[in-house]
Amino acid sequence: MTSNSRSSRIRVLVAEQAARRGARVGVVDVCAAAVTSLPVGGAGMSAMSRTAASHPLCSTDDISERLEELQLTLGEGPCVDAFTHGAAVLAPDLRAGELQGCWPVFADAALETGAHAVFALPLQIGAITPGVLDLYAQVPVRLSGEELADALAFADFATLVLLDARIEESAPSDDGAPKEHMEDLGGYRAEISQATGMLTIQLGVGIDEAFVRLRAYAYAQGHRLTTVAADVVSRRLHFSPDADPTRTDEGT
């Protein structure tokens, strides 16, 4: 199959998913179309950045949602490696010894969620890498050459959809005000970015260190990253440079 015919077929599949929702094409439709076309059980996508806090964008089910949050919280896993190295990371069986060695915490945590295989595909266009598309299966599985080519094509299309959404999102409306966050971005977690920004002030550190502290607290407490971020934003949780984080029953 030629690359043009593959791309055209995938665009049609994604458009069909959007039509079922009665909405314009969004990254959630790319994830849904990938699940229906490939031997996987679910898909998720995260926005990744070297200069700002990373965050989940969307997921097709509870397992994929948990996998996205786990990788961002732990700072390890196929998604992190795919973004760091700019190449697809294929983990057909998370029980394999070499994968356990690569991701000593994530591999076991992912297995506990019900995922046995994970395929992470970076979203790339030129030098821009805005995120990663993750696919998972509940049984060990290897993608064939054609299936991998399809998965990469889904990632390519997701890149265009995500960048288009960001451009439209940042464009001013007719009255000059910024547009509201697009509904098509699905599971976007604005709280993570906001909480990280708040921690830069509370801790007097840069954005990278603030995100590390947020992740570390979530991991130590066994909480989801989005839950901790929401507590910070609502001021139920406060960080201090000289003491452990403190929690209040109500925001102030």
N, C-alpha and C positions, 0 to 999 in steps of 0.2 A: 504494500500500500504506500502511495506517495505521501509525503508530508502534507501537501496541500489538501489531498482528499481526506487524510486523517483529521486535520484541523477543521475542515468543513463539517465532517461528521460529528465531531465533538461539540462544535458550536451549535449544531442542531439539537443534540442531546441536552445541552445546558439550556437552550431556549425553551425546550419542551418542559423542563422542570420549572422554569420561571412562569410559563403559561399556566401550569397547574396551580401555582401560587397566586396567579393574577397580578403579578408584579413585574417590574423590569428585572433584567438579569443581574444577579448579585453573586457574591462568592459562595453563599449558601447553596445556590443552584449548581455551581461547579462541584461542590462536595457531594451533593445528592446524586448528580449524574455519574460521578466517578464510582459511587457505590453500586449503582445499578448496572454499570458496564464492566466492572472488574471483580475478580474473586476475593472481595474484601467485605467486611461486616460493617464498616463505618469509616468516616473521614472527618478530619478536623483541620483547621487552619489557624495559624498564629501570625500576627504581625511581629516582625523582628527588627531590631535596630541596634547599632553599635553606639548610638549617642542618646538613646531614650529608652524608657522601660518597654519591654516586650509585653504583649498581651494576646490572649486568645481572641480570634475573630468569629469563628463559628464552628459548630460541630453537628453531626447528624444524629448522635445518640449519647447516652450517658457515659459509655466507655470512652468514646472519642473525646468527649468533653474532659473527662478525668485525665486522659493521656496528655492533652494539651497543658492542663494545669500542672500535672506532675513534672513535666519536662521543664517548664518555666520556673517552677518552685525549686526543683532540685538542681537546675543548671546543668543537667546531663541528659543524654538520650539521643535518638536518631535526629530529632528535630534540631537540637542544638548543634550537632555535628554537621548536619546538612547546611545550616546557615553559616557556620564558621568556615567550612571548607568550600562552600559553593558547589557542592556535588551531591547527587542522590545517595542516600544511605539506606541500604536494603537489609533488613533483619528478618529473614524468613522463619526463624525459630529462636525466640528469646531464651530458651532453655540451653542453648549452645554455650559451651564453656568460654569461647572467645568473646561472646557478647556479654556474658556475665562479668567478664574481666573489664570490658570497655565501659559498662554502665553498672557498677556494682550495686547501686541503690535502685536505679530506675528499672532495671530488668526484672527484679523480683516484684517491685511495686506494680509494674505493668501486668505481669502475670496474675497478680492478685485481682486486678480489675477484670480479667477475662480475656486479655489480648495475648496472643501467642506469636504474632508476626506484626511487624511495623515497617512501613516504607515511607521514608521522608524525602520529599522532593522540593528543592529550593525554588522559590519564585524569583526569576531573574529576567532582566532585560538590560543588556549592556552591563554597565557597572552597578546598576541598581538591583538590590536584593531586598525587597520589602517584607519578605516573610517565607513561610514554609507550609506546604501542603502535606499532611500526614494521612496515611491510609493504614488501617489495621485489620487483622483477621483473627478470629477466635480459635483458629487451628493453624498449625505450621503450614506455610504455603510458599511456593516460589512463583514469581511472575515469569511468564514466558517472554520471549523477545517482543512479540506483538503487544502483550499486555503492558510491559514496561514502557514501550513506545507510546501507548495510549495514556498511561499515567503521566508521563512527561508532557504530553500534549495538554492534558487537563491542567497541569501546573503552569504551562505557558499561557493558557487562556485565563487562568485565575490571576496571573500577574497583571494582564491587561485590564481585567475587571476591577481589581483592587486599586490600581493606579488611577483608572478613570474615576472611581468612587472618591478617591482622595482629592483629585483635582476639583470635582464637582462640589465636594464637601467644603473645600476651602474657598471656593468662589463666592463673591458677595451676592446677595439676593438683590432684587430690584430696588429695595429700599436702602441698600448699602450694608445691611447687617449680614454676618456670616450665616450660612445655611445651617439648619439643624443637622445633627448626625443622621446619616442615612439608615433607614430601617433595614435595607438590604444587607447591611454588614452583620446582621444576625446577632451572634453572641459577643459582640464587641464589649470589652470591659473597660469603660472609660475610668472606672474607679482606680484601676491599677496605675494609670498615668498620673491621675490626680493625687493619689496617696503617695506615690514616689516623690512628686513635687513637694508635698507637705513635709516629707521626711528630710528633704534637703535643708529645709528651714529648721526643723526640730533638732536635727543632728549636726547641722553645720557642715554637711559633706556634699560631694558632687552627686549627680544623678545616678552614676553607675554604682557608687557605694550605697546610696539610699535604696536602690533596687535590690542589691545583695542583702542588705539588712532586712528588708521586707520579706524576701524569699526565705532567709534563714529563720526568721520568727515563725513563718507559716509552717516550715518543715518541722521545727522543734516542737510546735504545739500540735502537729498533726492536723492542721486546718488547711482548707483550700486558700490559694493565693487571693482569689477574688473576695473571699469572706473576710480575710484580714484587711485587704485594701478598703473594703466597705466600712469596716470598723474604724480605720484611720480617718477616712473622709468624714464619717459621722461623729468623729471625736470621742468615740467610745474607747479608743486605744491611742495612747500617746507614747511616743518614743523620746528618750532623753540620752544625751551623749555620756552622762555620768551614772546612769542607773538603768535597771531593767525596765522594759516597757510596762506601763501601768494601764489598767483597764478600769473604766467606770461603767455603771449600769446604764447611764443615759448620757447622750452628747450634751455638750455645753455650748 
